[in-house]
């Protein structure tokens, strides 16, 4: 059993990270209006002229990782924390060169962006909410 535990944890991590990008923790899937006219509830991802553009429209800080679509099927990665991954506050946008995407190559056409909403923990520190969510951007 102890030999199976690392493999089981890896599978659960990938399953969590590869969830539906429209998934929310609210029972009502309709987005809510947040301050500044943002529709709370998602991390928008799009590819424009060799750049991945991410925009946080959730009500929380999000942390994220970037993978080329075929690479993520082979990647094992831990959940993001404030210290281990880039973050975006509500309404912030990041422009990321595709060369910064793990596994990106000239024939690649899709980026998978696993992300986690950061929520206050018992001690007030921001911690990732589980399960994670996934955004996708396609050329």
N, C-alpha and C positions, 0 to 999 in steps of 0.2 A: 504494500500500500504506500509506503514512504517513497518508493521509486516512481509511483504514478502521480504523486502530488505535484511536482513541478510541471509535468505535462498538462495536468488538469488545469492548473492555474494559468498556463500559457493559453490554452484553448478558451478559457473564460475571459481572459483579457482581450483576446482578439474578437470574440463574440460581442463583448461589450463595446469595443471600439468600432465595430462594423455595423452598428445599428442604423436604423432608418433616420436620415437627416431631418425628417419632419417630426420625429418623436419628441414629445415633451413630457415633463413630469406632471403637468396639469391634466386632470381628467377631461377638461374642455380643450380640444385642439385648436380652437380659434385663437389667433394671436391677440394680445391685449395691447392697447395703445400706451406707450411709455412716454416719459418726458422728451421733448424735442421732436415729436412726431414719429418716433421709431416704433415699429411693430415688434414688440418684445417676443422672443421665442426662437431665433435662429442665428446661425453664423452664415452669412452670405459668402459664397466663393465663386469667383469667375476668372477666366483666363483672358487676358487682353495683351496682344503684342509682346509675347514672351514674359509676361508678368502675371503672377497670381495675385488677385486683389481680394482681400478678406475684409468683411465689415461685420462687426458685432452688433446685432440688433436685439440681443437678449437684454434682460434687466440686470444681468450679473456680469462680472468679469469672467472671461473665458480664457483657458489655456489650451494650446493646440500643438499638434505635430503635423508634418507634411510628408506624404508618400505618393509616389507614382503608383497608379492603380494596380499593376501587376506585382510590384515590389511588396505591397502591403500584405499580400497573401503569404509571403515568406518571412515577414518581419515579426519579431516578438518585441514588444515595447511595453514599458510600464505606464501606468496612469500618469498624466501630467499633474504637476503641482506648480504653485507660483514660482518656486525656485528652479524647477527643471525644464520648463518650456516657456516659449514666448507667450505673452498675454495681451489681450485687448480689453479695454474698458468699454462700457456701453457707448455705442456711437462711434468708436474709434475704427479707423481703417488702416490696414497694413498692405503695402505693396512689396511682394516677395519675388525676386528673380527666380525663374524656374530652376536655375542651377542650384538653388538652396533646397529643392525638393528631393528627398531621399529617393534614389533610384531613377531620377529623371534622365531621359535619353532623347535624341532627336526624333525617334519614331513614337514617343509617348504622346498620348492624347487625353489623359485624364489624371487629375490629382484628387486624392482622397485626403480629407482633413478630419481626423479624429479630434474631438474637442470635449472639454469638460467645463461645466459651469462651476465657478468657485463660490462656495457658500460659507458662511461663518461656522466654525467649529465650536465646540464647548468652551474653548479658551479664547474665542474671538478671532483666531487666525483663520484665514481663508483656506478651505480644503476642497478637493474635487467632489462634486456630487456624482453618484453612481446610479445608473449606468451612464457611460459617456454617450455622446452623439456623434454623428458623422455628416460632414458637408462634402459635396463633390463639385468639381469644376471640370468641364470638358471643352476641348477645342472644337 
